[in-house]
Amino acid sequence: MTSTDPNHRSPAAPGHLRPYPPLEVQPPAAASSADQPTSQPADPHVTHHSSPLSQSASSAPVAQTAPPAPAVAPARLIAGRTLKAEARSFSFSYGTFTAVKALSLPFPERTVTALIGPSGCGKTTFLRCFNRMHDLYPGNKYEGELILHPDKVNIVGPGVSALAMRMRIGMVFQKPNPFPKSIFENVAYGLRLRGVSKSRDLEMHVEKALKGAALWDEVKDRLKKPGSALSGGQQQRLCIARALATEPELLLFDEPTSALDPIATAKIEELMHQLRERVTIIIVTHNMQQAARVSDYTAFMYLGKLVEHNKTIDIFQNPREPLTEQYVTGRFG
């Protein structure tokens, strides 16, 4: 499969992550027994990681520099709660440069999880691993596991077909990228790859996908027109319809509204609220307000590591990690 993302970046050199000079902070004092937590978080999909800035962040300078990345412990997963996917000690490297570092993260079924962090933190690189986009370039290496439930297949495991995974995991890129085909054929493309050939079946599935993307009423009378003739917001919803046509189990959004106007952005966000009823969504966004509006869970990444994962309302209103608080309040990034 050839990537159609017009913004796909070639593998990064070791300088791909934007370097931040570390703050000079003193190591935190040993905590007394009274300071130790007495219970685990009630939500099994919440992950917290200790930060080396936990006792000195409030006095650290923030105007000139940003803080160093904290150490990361594996995410805790508790049986009995339904997951659609999860990363288990997952790392990804471009040659000798490791862009994603030992990341463990659960993705509950039929929820929206937002990945946030400064440019170069590895969130888009991590997202593309689910769709095996990095397979298109030599020298890249996966370590650990990306598990897709309920069959517990390792998405990046040896012998696992990238094409088969892309049929189960759809992706929508930063800018609309309709194929140079008609509106109908854009949506029918994945269906034909799946072996759907009867005209009646194609028409039924294309209509269903366009309705699912809230685009049917706008294009039903011009399905033979080129997809490029649509407006920017309509093109992005066409790409969502193309992804929905194969009935994916997991839907990936890589900054899907960054190139759209506020009206088109609102339509895409409303669509995500509707889609979460039948598909699990992971979205990368630089827009903190968007993450707060559309997601159930948020994961904050920094320099390739997971800093904190929690319910979105807690990430933005009561973050556990000082580094998270500094980022969501705009003190760096």
C-alpha positions as CSV (number, residue, x, y, z in Angstrom):
1,M,0.0,0.0,0.0
2,T,1.4,3.4,-0.9
3,S,1.1,6.2,1.5
4,T,-1.3,9.0,0.3
5,D,-0.5,11.4,3.1
6,P,0.9,14.6,1.6
7,N,2.5,15.5,4.9
8,H,4.3,12.3,5.6
9,R,7.8,13.0,6.8
10,S,10.8,10.9,6.0
11,P,12.5,9.1,8.9
12,A,14.0,11.6,11.3
13,A,17.6,12.0,12.1
14,P,18.7,12.0,15.7
15,G,17.9,15.7,15.9
16,H,14.2,15.1,15.0
17,L,13.0,15.7,18.5
18,R,13.4,19.4,19.3
19,P,16.1,19.6,22.0
20,Y,15.2,21.4,25.2
21,P,18.0,22.4,27.6
22,P,17.3,20.6,30.9
23,L,16.5,22.5,34.0
24,E,19.0,22.4,36.9
25,V,16.9,20.9,39.7
26,Q,17.9,19.2,42.9
27,P,16.9,15.5,43.3
28,P,13.7,15.2,45.4
29,A,14.0,14.3,49.0
30,A,13.0,10.8,50.0
31,A,9.3,10.6,50.8
32,S,8.1,9.6,54.3
33,S,5.8,6.8,54.8
34,A,3.0,9.3,55.4
35,D,3.5,10.6,51.9
36,Q,3.0,7.2,50.2
37,P,-0.2,6.5,48.4
38,T,-2.5,4.1,50.2
39,S,-4.7,3.0,47.3
40,Q,-4.7,2.6,43.5
41,P,-6.7,4.7,41.1
42,A,-10.3,3.5,40.8
43,D,-10.2,3.6,37.0
44,P,-8.2,0.7,35.5
45,H,-7.4,2.7,32.4
46,V,-5.6,5.5,34.3
47,T,-1.8,5.5,34.2
48,H,0.5,7.8,36.3
49,H,4.2,8.1,36.1
50,S,6.6,9.6,38.7
51,S,8.3,12.9,37.7
52,P,11.7,14.0,38.7
53,L,10.3,17.5,39.0
54,S,7.7,16.6,41.6
55,Q,9.3,18.7,44.3
56,S,11.0,21.5,42.4
57,A,8.8,22.4,39.4
58,S,7.1,25.3,41.1
59,S,10.4,27.2,41.4
60,A,11.9,26.1,38.1
61,P,12.4,28.8,35.4
62,V,10.1,28.2,32.5
63,A,10.5,31.2,30.2
64,Q,13.8,30.1,28.6
65,T,13.8,26.3,29.0
66,A,11.6,23.3,29.4
67,P,12.0,20.5,31.9
68,P,13.7,17.1,31.2
69,A,11.7,14.1,30.4
70,P,10.7,11.9,33.4
71,A,11.3,8.2,33.7
72,V,8.4,6.0,32.6
73,A,7.0,2.9,34.2
74,P,4.8,0.4,32.4
75,A,1.1,1.1,32.4
76,R,-1.0,-0.9,34.8
77,L,-3.8,-2.9,33.3
78,I,-6.5,-4.5,35.3
79,A,-8.5,-7.4,34.0
80,G,-12.2,-7.2,33.7
81,R,-12.4,-4.0,31.7
82,T,-12.8,-4.1,27.9
83,L,-9.8,-2.9,25.9
84,K,-9.8,-2.4,22.2
85,A,-6.0,-2.0,22.0
86,E,-3.0,-1.5,24.2
87,A,0.7,-0.8,23.9
88,R,3.0,-3.0,26.0
89,S,6.5,-1.7,26.6
90,F,6.4,-0.5,23.0
91,S,9.4,1.3,21.3
92,F,10.0,2.4,17.8
93,S,13.3,3.4,16.2
94,Y,14.4,5.1,13.0
95,G,17.7,3.3,12.6
96,T,19.7,4.1,15.8
97,F,17.3,6.8,16.9
98,T,14.5,5.7,19.3
99,A,11.5,8.0,18.8
100,V,9.1,6.1,21.1
101,K,10.5,4.7,24.3
102,A,9.0,1.8,26.3
103,L,5.5,3.1,26.1
104,S,2.6,1.2,27.8
105,L,-0.9,2.5,27.3
106,P,-4.4,1.1,27.3
107,F,-7.2,2.1,24.8
108,P,-10.6,1.3,26.2
109,E,-13.2,0.2,23.6
110,R,-15.6,2.8,22.2
111,T,-13.8,5.8,23.7
112,V,-11.7,8.6,22.3
113,T,-8.1,8.9,23.5
114,A,-6.1,12.1,22.8
115,L,-2.3,12.0,22.4
116,I,-0.9,15.4,23.3
117,G,2.7,16.8,23.7
118,P,5.1,19.3,22.1
119,S,6.3,18.9,18.6
120,G,8.8,16.1,18.2
121,C,7.5,14.2,21.3
122,G,6.7,11.0,19.3
123,K,2.9,11.1,19.3
124,T,2.4,11.0,15.5
125,T,5.2,8.4,15.2
126,F,3.4,6.3,17.7
127,L,0.0,6.7,16.0
128,R,1.4,5.6,12.7
129,C,2.7,2.4,14.2
130,F,-0.8,1.2,14.6
131,N,-1.4,1.4,10.8
132,R,2.1,0.1,10.0
133,M,2.9,3.2,8.0
134,H,6.6,2.9,9.0
135,D,6.8,-0.4,7.1
136,L,7.1,1.7,3.9
137,Y,10.7,2.8,4.8
138,P,13.7,0.6,5.5
139,G,15.7,0.6,8.7
140,N,12.8,1.1,11.1
141,K,12.4,-1.2,14.1
142,Y,9.5,-2.1,16.4
143,E,10.0,-3.4,19.9
144,G,7.5,-4.6,22.4
145,E,3.8,-5.1,21.4
146,L,0.8,-3.3,20.0
147,I,-2.1,-5.6,20.9
148,L,-5.5,-5.4,19.1
149,H,-8.3,-7.1,21.0
150,P,-10.3,-9.2,21.2
151,D,-8.1,-11.7,19.3
152,K,-4.9,-10.3,21.0
153,V,-3.0,-10.0,17.7
154,N,0.3,-8.1,17.9
155,I,-0.2,-5.5,15.2
156,V,3.6,-5.2,14.6
157,G,4.3,-8.9,15.1
158,P,6.3,-11.0,12.6
159,G,4.1,-12.7,10.0
160,V,1.2,-10.2,10.6
161,S,-0.1,-8.7,7.4
162,A,0.1,-4.9,7.2
163,L,-2.7,-4.9,4.7
164,A,-4.9,-7.0,7.0
165,M,-4.2,-4.6,9.9
166,R,-5.0,-1.5,7.7
167,M,-8.4,-3.1,6.9
168,R,-9.1,-3.2,10.6
169,I,-7.5,0.1,11.5
170,G,-8.4,3.2,9.5
171,M,-6.4,6.4,9.4
172,V,-7.2,10.1,8.6
173,F,-4.3,12.4,8.0
174,Q,-3.6,16.0,8.9
175,K,-4.7,17.4,5.5
176,P,-7.4,16.0,3.3
177,N,-6.0,13.6,0.8
178,P,-8.7,12.4,-1.5
179,F,-7.6,10.0,-4.3
180,P,-7.7,11.4,-7.9
181,K,-11.0,9.6,-8.4
182,S,-14.7,10.3,-8.1
183,I,-16.4,10.7,-4.7
184,F,-17.9,7.2,-5.2
185,E,-14.6,5.5,-6.1
186,N,-12.8,7.2,-3.2
187,V,-15.1,5.5,-0.7
188,A,-15.3,2.2,-2.7
189,Y,-11.5,1.9,-2.9
190,G,-11.1,-0.1,0.3
191,L,-14.2,-2.2,-0.4
192,R,-12.8,-3.3,-3.7
193,L,-9.5,-4.3,-2.0
194,R,-11.7,-6.4,0.3
195,G,-13.2,-8.2,-2.7
196,V,-16.6,-6.4,-2.8
197,S,-17.3,-6.2,-6.5
198,K,-21.1,-6.3,-7.0
199,S,-22.5,-2.9,-7.9
200,R,-25.4,-3.2,-5.5
201,D,-23.2,-4.1,-2.6
202,L,-20.7,-1.3,-3.4
203,E,-23.5,1.2,-3.6
204,M,-25.0,0.1,-0.3
205,H,-21.6,0.3,1.6
206,V,-20.6,3.6,0.0
207,E,-23.9,5.2,1.0
208,K,-23.6,3.8,4.5
209,A,-20.0,5.2,4.9
210,L,-21.0,8.6,3.5
211,K,-23.9,8.8,5.9
212,G,-21.6,7.7,8.7
213,A,-19.3,10.6,7.8
214,A,-22.2,13.1,7.7
215,L,-21.6,13.7,4.0
216,W,-24.3,11.8,2.2
217,D,-26.8,14.6,2.0
218,E,-24.2,17.0,0.5
219,V,-22.9,14.7,-2.2
220,K,-25.6,12.1,-3.1
221,D,-26.4,13.9,-6.3
222,R,-22.8,14.2,-7.5
223,L,-21.1,11.0,-6.6
224,K,-19.4,10.9,-10.0
225,K,-17.7,14.3,-9.5
226,P,-14.0,14.2,-8.4
227,G,-13.3,14.2,-4.7
228,S,-11.0,17.1,-5.2
229,A,-14.0,19.3,-6.2
230,L,-15.3,19.3,-2.6
231,S,-14.4,22.0,0.0
232,G,-11.6,21.3,2.5
233,G,-14.0,20.2,5.2
234,Q,-16.0,18.0,2.9
235,Q,-12.8,16.4,1.6
236,Q,-11.8,15.5,5.1
237,R,-15.2,13.9,5.8
238,L,-14.7,12.1,2.5
239,C,-11.5,10.7,3.8
240,I,-13.3,9.7,7.0
241,A,-16.0,8.0,4.9
242,R,-13.2,6.1,3.0
243,A,-11.8,4.9,6.3
244,L,-15.3,3.9,7.6
245,A,-16.2,1.9,4.5
246,T,-14.2,-1.1,5.5
247,E,-15.8,-1.0,9.0
248,P,-12.6,-0.5,11.0
249,E,-12.3,-1.4,14.7
250,L,-9.9,1.4,15.4
251,L,-9.8,4.8,13.8
252,L,-6.7,7.0,13.9
253,F,-6.8,10.8,13.5
254,D,-3.6,12.7,13.0
255,E,-4.4,16.4,13.7
256,P,-7.5,16.0,11.4
257,T,-8.7,19.6,11.7
258,S,-5.4,21.6,11.7
259,A,-6.0,22.7,8.1
260,L,-9.7,23.4,8.5
261,D,-11.8,26.5,9.3
262,P,-13.8,26.6,12.6
263,I,-17.1,25.6,11.0
264,A,-15.5,22.5,9.4
265,T,-13.6,21.8,12.6
266,A,-16.9,21.8,14.6
267,K,-18.4,19.3,12.1
268,I,-15.5,16.9,12.4
269,E,-15.6,17.1,16.2
270,E,-19.3,16.4,16.3
271,L,-18.7,13.5,13.9
272,M,-16.1,12.1,16.4
273,H,-18.7,12.2,19.2
274,Q,-21.1,10.1,17.0
275,L,-18.4,7.7,15.8
276,R,-17.3,6.8,19.4
277,E,-20.5,4.9,19.7
278,R,-19.3,2.2,17.3
279,V,-15.5,2.6,16.9
280,T,-12.5,3.3,19.2
281,I,-10.7,6.5,18.3
282,I,-7.1,7.7,18.9
283,I,-6.5,11.3,18.0
284,V,-3.2,13.3,17.9
285,T,-3.8,17.0,18.4
286,H,-1.8,20.1,19.3
287,N,-5.0,21.9,20.2
288,M,-5.5,21.6,24.0
289,Q,-9.1,22.8,23.8
290,Q,-9.9,20.2,21.1
291,A,-8.4,17.4,23.3
292,A,-10.6,18.6,26.2
293,R,-13.7,18.7,24.0
294,V,-13.5,15.4,22.1
295,S,-11.6,12.9,24.2
296,D,-12.5,10.6,27.2
297,Y,-8.9,9.9,28.0
298,T,-5.7,11.9,27.4
299,A,-2.1,10.7,27.3
300,F,0.7,13.3,27.6
301,M,4.0,12.4,25.9
302,Y,7.4,14.1,26.1
303,L,10.6,13.2,24.3
304,G,9.2,9.8,23.3
305,K,8.0,8.9,26.7
306,L,4.6,8.7,28.4
307,V,4.4,11.1,31.2
308,E,0.8,10.8,32.3
309,H,-2.4,9.1,31.2
310,N,-5.7,9.8,32.9
311,K,-9.3,10.8,32.2
312,T,-9.3,14.0,30.2
313,I,-11.0,16.1,32.9
314,D,-8.3,15.1,35.4
315,I,-5.4,15.8,33.0
316,F,-6.6,19.3,32.4
317,Q,-8.1,20.2,35.8
318,N,-6.0,18.1,38.3
319,P,-2.9,16.7,36.7
320,R,-0.7,14.5,38.9
321,E,2.6,15.3,37.2
322,P,4.2,18.8,37.4
323,L,5.4,18.4,33.8
324,T,1.8,17.7,32.6
325,E,0.6,20.8,34.5
326,Q,3.3,23.0,32.9
327,Y,2.4,21.8,29.4
328,V,-1.4,22.1,29.6
329,T,-1.1,25.5,31.2
330,G,1.1,26.8,28.4
331,R,4.3,27.2,30.3
332,F,6.3,25.3,27.6
333,G,5.7,23.5,24.3
